[in-house]
């Protein structure tokens, strides 16, 4: 919060110009206005770095049902004493799924 608080204090408390503060610290004027807006909406706490949020969807993510099938198949093959590598799991999934994942995808899931 150090730099954000300093910038907001410099503009609002000290009365320095936004352009002056931006030039002195190598930041954009729009970012300073963003910080001032956050400060006015929520005080100094609003200047804390925001945590990144996971997107609500990912079109290329492997469906959860396929991940479960891979993990369960791995457990079953291992319990029976068979090879439980990506190629073997892919072979077995080809019978169960319309579009089985690639060996690389199976390897990443494992």
C-alpha positions in Angstrom: 0.0 0.0 0.0 3.0 2.3 0.3 3.2 3.9 -3.1 -0.6 4.1 -3.5 -1.1 5.8 -0.2 1.8 8.2 -0.9 0.3 9.2 -4.3 -3.2 9.7 -2.9 -1.8 11.8 0.0 0.3 13.8 -2.3 -2.7 14.8 -4.4 -5.4 15.1 -1.8 -3.6 16.2 1.3 -0.6 18.1 -0.1 -2.5 19.6 -3.0 0.1 18.6 -5.6 -1.1 18.2 -9.2 -1.9 14.8 -10.7 0.3 15.6 -13.7 3.2 16.6 -11.4 2.9 13.4 -9.2 2.6 11.2 -12.3 5.7 12.7 -13.9 7.7 12.5 -10.7 7.0 8.8 -10.2 6.7 7.5 -13.7 3.0 6.4 -13.4 0.1 7.3 -15.5 -2.5 10.0 -14.6 -5.3 7.6 -15.2 -3.8 5.2 -12.5 -3.7 8.1 -10.0 -7.3 8.9 -10.7 -8.2 5.3 -10.2 -6.4 5.3 -6.8 -8.2 8.5 -5.8 -11.5 7.0 -6.7 -10.8 3.8 -4.7 -9.7 5.9 -1.7 -12.9 8.0 -1.9 -15.0 4.9 -2.1 -13.3 2.9 0.7 -10.5 4.8 2.4 -7.0 3.5 2.7 -8.1 -0.1 2.9 -9.4 0.2 -0.7 -5.8 0.9 -1.8 -4.6 -2.6 -0.8 -3.6 -4.7 -3.8 -6.5 -6.7 -5.0 -6.2 -10.4 -5.2 -6.4 -11.9 -8.6 -9.7 -13.7 -9.3 -10.1 -16.9 -11.2 -12.2 -16.5 -14.3 -15.7 -18.0 -14.0 -15.1 -20.3 -17.0 -12.3 -21.6 -19.2 -13.3 -22.9 -22.6 -10.3 -25.2 -23.0 -10.3 -26.6 -19.5 -10.8 -30.4 -19.2 -14.3 -31.2 -17.9 -14.4 -32.3 -14.3 -16.1 -35.6 -15.3 -13.2 -36.5 -17.6 -10.7 -35.7 -14.8 -12.6 -37.9 -12.4 -12.7 -40.7 -15.0 -8.9 -40.5 -15.6 -8.1 -40.6 -11.8 -10.6 -43.5 -11.2 -9.2 -45.4 -14.1 -5.7 -44.9 -12.9 -6.6 -46.3 -9.4 -8.4 -49.3 -10.9 -5.5 -50.1 -13.3 -2.9 -49.8 -10.5 -5.0 -51.9 -8.1 -5.2 -54.7 -10.8 -1.5 -54.5 -11.4 -1.7 -53.2 -14.9 0.2 -50.3 -16.5 -1.5 -47.1 -15.5 0.3 -44.6 -17.8 -1.2 -42.0 -20.1 -1.2 -44.2 -23.2 -3.0 -47.0 -21.4 -5.6 -44.7 -19.8 -6.2 -43.0 -23.2 -6.8 -46.4 -24.7 -9.4 -47.3 -22.1 -11.0 -43.9 -22.3 -11.4 -44.1 -26.1 -14.2 -46.7 -25.5 -15.9 -44.5 -22.9 -15.8 -41.0 -24.4 -16.7 -39.5 -27.7 -13.6 -37.3 -27.6 -11.0 -38.7 -25.3 -8.2 -36.4 -24.1 -4.7 -36.6 -25.5 -1.9 -38.5 -23.8 -0.4 -35.1 -22.9 -3.6 -33.9 -21.2 -3.9 -37.2 -19.3 -0.2 -36.9 -18.2 -0.9 -33.3 -16.9 -3.9 -34.5 -14.9 -2.0 -37.3 -13.3 
